[in-house]
Amino acid sequence: MAPMRSLIPASILLFCVSSSCTTTGGVSLRPDGTPGPETCPEKALETMRRLGLTVGDASDVELDVNQTDTSPVTLYDGPVESMLNSPLGILPAVTRLYGRVWTGGPQVVIRYYEAHVPDEEPIPICAVARLARGQLKKKPESKPGTAILEFSSAGLYIVNSFR
């Protein structure tokens, strides 16, 4: 009986992947495990306008505050806490960023949904982590659900939707 029970979760996972089920955040997954398009909430767009942040504004970000200046760095599927290494508009370099990591495809996808300036209330944002020339590409030794990256920091870019 035990072998049959172990097939049920695998069958559900296969069904979800093949039919583009959504993740816990309501984001549909593509067949390779990367997140599909997602709109930026109106509240985040309004907040970014008020802060003077526009699409393409950029900064440097430490991808995981628990692994600052580590090389290589290992990221896991799910929530992530990052930190600005340089100011972004009026947001100071110590601003924490909260988002989600997806490791399913050949490159890591990191989307940020919230910024938290010390001693202030969290604010909604829409931003992504990026590096040129495929630098968020996982190392071959990455296991499922994880991504080993060469660098612990990347560029952070303000977006008006996630593609």
Phi, psi and chi 1 to 4 in degrees:
 res  aa     phi    psi   chi1   chi2   chi3   chi4
   1 MET       -  -34.1 -166.7   65.0  148.2      -
   2 ALA   -59.4  -40.9      -      -      -      -
   3 PRO   -59.8  -36.2  -26.0   34.2      -      -
   4 MET   -66.1  -42.0 -176.8   58.3   99.0      -
   5 ARG   -62.7  -34.5  -89.1 -171.5  -99.5  156.9
   6 SER   -72.5  -21.6   65.6      -      -      -
   7 LEU   -77.6  -27.3  -70.7  176.6      -      -
   8 ILE   -62.4  -52.2  -66.6  171.7      -      -
   9 PRO   -59.7  -38.8  -24.5   33.7      -      -
  10 ALA   -64.2  -38.9      -      -      -      -
  11 SER   -65.6  -41.1  -60.2      -      -      -
  12 ILE   -64.6  -43.5  -68.1  170.1      -      -
  13 LEU   -61.6  -46.0  176.6   63.4      -      -
  14 LEU   -60.9  -42.6 -178.3   59.9      -      -
  15 PHE   -61.2  -45.2  172.9   76.2      -      -
  16 CYS   -62.8  -44.8  -81.1      -      -      -
  17 VAL   -64.8  -42.7  170.0      -      -      -
  18 SER   -73.5  -22.5   66.5      -      -      -
  19 SER  -109.7   15.4   63.6      -      -      -
  20 SER    58.4   45.4  -64.3      -      -      -
  21 CYS   -59.1  157.3  -73.6      -      -      -
  22 THR   -89.3  158.4   58.4      -      -      -
  23 THR   -84.1 -178.1   63.4      -      -      -
  24 THR   -60.8  -27.7   57.0      -      -      -
  25 GLY   -85.4    4.4      -      -      -      -
  26 GLY    80.9   16.5      -      -      -      -
  27 VAL   -99.9  126.9  178.8      -      -      -
  28 SER   -73.7  148.1   63.3      -      -      -
  29 LEU  -102.6  141.5  -65.6  178.9      -      -
  30 ARG   -78.5  167.4  -65.7 -178.7  174.6  108.5
  31 PRO   -56.4  -29.1  -27.7   35.3      -      -
  32 ASP   -85.2    1.7   69.0   -5.6      -      -
  33 GLY    94.2   -3.5      -      -      -      -
  34 THR   -82.2  153.5   59.0      -      -      -
  35 PRO   -72.6  145.7   27.0  -34.2      -      -
  36 GLY   -82.5 -174.7      -      -      -      -
  37 PRO   -60.6  151.1  -19.6   29.9      -      -
  38 GLU  -150.1  134.2 -179.4 -178.2    6.4      -
  39 THR   -80.6  150.7   58.7      -      -      -
  40 CYS   -84.3  127.6 -175.7      -      -      -
  41 PRO   -58.1  144.2  -21.1   31.3      -      -
  42 GLU   -55.7  -37.9 -171.0   55.9   43.8      -
  43 LYS   -60.9  -40.0 -175.2  174.2 -179.5 -179.3
  44 ALA   -68.6  -41.8      -      -      -      -
  45 LEU   -60.3  -44.2  -67.0  170.6      -      -
  46 GLU   -64.3  -44.1 -179.3 -178.1  -33.3      -
  47 THR   -62.1  -43.9  -59.9      -      -      -
  48 MET   -63.8  -40.1  -68.3 -172.4  -57.4      -
  49 ARG   -60.0  -46.0  -83.6 -168.5  -64.3  -88.0
  50 ARG   -62.2  -33.0  -73.4 -175.5  178.9  173.7
  51 LEU   -82.9   -4.9  -66.9  174.2      -      -
  52 GLY    77.2   19.6      -      -      -      -
  53 LEU   -90.4  128.5  -62.5  174.2      -      -
  54 THR  -122.5  160.7   59.2      -      -      -
  55 VAL   -53.3  129.4  172.1      -      -      -
  56 GLY    97.7  -16.2      -      -      -      -
  57 ASP   -57.5  141.3  -75.5   -7.5      -      -
  58 ALA  -138.9  160.7      -      -      -      -
  59 SER  -154.1  179.3 -179.6      -      -      -
  60 ASP  -101.4  142.0  -62.8  -43.2      -      -
  61 VAL  -132.5  138.5   65.2      -      -      -
  62 GLU   -85.0  118.9 -166.4   64.6   35.6      -
  63 LEU   -63.8  -38.7  -63.9  173.2      -      -
  64 ASP  -138.8  113.4 -177.8  -13.3      -      -
  65 VAL   -60.4  -20.1  -65.8      -      -      -
  66 ASN   -81.8   -6.5  -64.6  -48.8      -      -
  67 GLN  -132.1   35.9  -60.6 -179.1   71.3      -
  68 THR   -56.7  134.2  -59.3      -      -      -
  69 ASP    57.1   29.3  -66.7  -31.5      -      -
  70 THR   -94.6  143.6  -59.3      -      -      -
  71 SER  -145.5  120.6 -178.0      -      -      -
  72 PRO   -74.0  171.6   28.4  -32.2      -      -
  73 VAL  -117.0  143.0   62.8      -      -      -
  74 THR  -110.7  123.2  -58.0      -      -      -
  75 LEU  -108.6  151.1  -60.7  177.7      -      -
  76 TYR  -120.3  150.1  -60.0   90.6      -      -
  77 ASP   -55.6  136.1  -82.3  -34.3      -      -
  78 GLY   119.9 -159.8      -      -      -      -
  79 PRO   -64.6  150.5   -7.2   14.3      -      -
  80 VAL  -142.2  144.8   67.4      -      -      -
  81 GLU  -113.3  118.5  178.7 -177.4   10.0      -
  82 SER  -117.3  177.4  -58.1      -      -      -
  83 MET  -146.8  137.3 -177.1  176.7   68.4      -
  84 LEU   -65.9  133.9  -70.9  179.4      -      -
  85 ASN   -92.4  -17.7  -76.5  -27.2      -      -
  86 SER  -143.3  158.0   58.9      -      -      -
  87 PRO   -60.8  153.3  -20.1   30.5      -      -
  88 LEU  -130.4  101.1  175.9   63.8      -      -
  89 GLY    60.3 -126.2      -      -      -      -
  90 ILE   -87.6   -2.3   65.5  166.5      -      -
  91 LEU   -79.5  123.5  -58.6  176.0      -      -
  92 PRO   -73.9  166.0   25.9  -31.5      -      -
  93 ALA   -59.8  -21.2      -      -      -      -
  94 VAL   -90.8    5.0  -64.8      -      -      -
  95 THR   -60.6  131.1  -60.0      -      -      -
  96 ARG   -87.2  145.1  -60.5  -62.4  174.1  126.9
  97 LEU  -122.4  135.7  -58.6  162.6      -      -
  98 TYR  -119.5  132.2  -63.1   93.0      -      -
  99 GLY  -160.7 -152.2      -      -      -      -
 100 ARG  -139.4  144.3 -178.1  165.0  174.3   82.2
 101 VAL  -111.8  136.5  174.9      -      -      -
 102 TRP  -121.1  129.3  -73.3  -91.8      -      -
 103 THR  -113.5    8.3   64.5      -      -      -
 104 GLY   -67.8  -30.8      -      -      -      -
 105 GLY   -93.6 -169.9      -      -      -      -
 106 PRO   -69.6  -24.2   20.8  -28.2      -      -
 107 GLN  -121.5  150.8  -66.9 -153.2   41.3      -
 108 VAL   -72.5  141.3  175.5      -      -      -
 109 VAL  -116.2  126.4  174.9      -      -      -
 110 ILE  -127.1  122.5  -54.9  171.8      -      -
 111 ARG  -117.9  136.5  -66.1  177.7  178.3  176.3
 112 TYR  -110.3  136.1  -64.9  103.0      -      -
 113 TYR  -118.4  -11.6  -56.8  101.1      -      -
 114 GLU  -151.9  139.2 -171.3  175.7   87.3      -
 115 ALA  -117.0  143.2      -      -      -      -
 116 HIS  -133.7  103.6 -167.3 -167.3      -      -
 117 VAL   -77.1  138.1  177.5      -      -      -
 118 PRO   -52.7  138.2  -25.8   34.1      -      -
 119 ASP    63.6   19.5  -60.5  -36.2      -      -
 120 GLU  -126.9  165.1  -60.2  -73.4  -25.9      -
 121 GLU   -74.0  146.0  -69.1  -64.8  -45.6      -
 122 PRO   -60.6  147.9  -19.6   29.9      -      -
 123 ILE  -125.0  142.5   56.2  172.1      -      -
 124 PRO   -76.5  137.7   25.8  -31.0      -      -
 125 ILE  -141.5  171.8   63.2  164.9      -      -
 126 CYS  -132.1  116.0  -68.0      -      -      -
 127 ALA  -151.3  159.9      -      -      -      -
 128 VAL  -132.7  156.5  -64.0      -      -      -
 129 ALA   -97.5  137.7      -      -      -      -
 130 ARG  -149.7  155.2  -75.1 -169.8 -169.2  129.0
 131 LEU  -141.1  150.9  -80.2  175.8      -      -
 132 ALA   -73.5  164.3      -      -      -      -
 133 ARG    55.0   38.2  -63.3 -176.8  -56.5  -92.6
 134 GLY    69.0   24.9      -      -      -      -
 135 GLN   -71.9  -10.8  -66.1  -63.6  -38.8      -
 136 LEU   -94.3   17.6  -73.9 -178.5      -      -
 137 LYS   -73.4  135.3 -172.8  173.7 -177.4  174.6
 138 LYS   -69.6  145.9  -60.4 -176.3  -48.1 -170.6
 139 LYS   -73.5  149.7  -71.2 -175.7  166.7  -95.6
 140 PRO   -57.2  -27.8  -18.4   26.2      -      -
 141 GLU   -80.1    3.2   60.5  -91.7   25.9      -
 142 SER   -64.7  133.1  -60.9      -      -      -
 143 LYS   -90.7  161.5  -65.4 -173.8  179.2   -7.3
 144 PRO   -54.4  135.6  -26.2   35.2      -      -
 145 GLY    85.1   -1.8      -      -      -      -
 146 THR  -133.6  162.9   67.3      -      -      -
 147 ALA  -142.2  123.3      -      -      -      -
 148 ILE   -96.6  122.2  -60.4  172.4      -      -
 149 LEU  -114.3  151.3  -58.2  177.3      -      -
 150 GLU   -66.9  -37.5 -175.0  173.2  -10.8      -
 151 PHE  -116.6  151.1  -56.2  106.8      -      -
 152 SER   -92.8   -3.8   67.2      -      -      -
 153 SER  -128.0  163.3   60.2      -      -      -
 154 ALA  -154.5 -177.6      -      -      -      -
 155 GLY   -88.8  147.0      -      -      -      -
 156 LEU  -115.5  131.0  173.8   95.1      -      -
 157 TYR  -128.0  133.7  -64.3   87.6      -      -
 158 ILE   -74.2  136.2  -64.5  -65.7      -      -
 159 VAL  -130.6  163.2  -64.0      -      -      -
 160 ASN  -107.0   -2.7   59.6    3.8      -      -
 161 SER  -165.9  161.3   67.2      -      -      -
 162 PHE  -104.8  130.3  -60.4  101.9      -      -
 163 ARG  -105.7      -  -61.6 -177.9 -161.4  -25.4
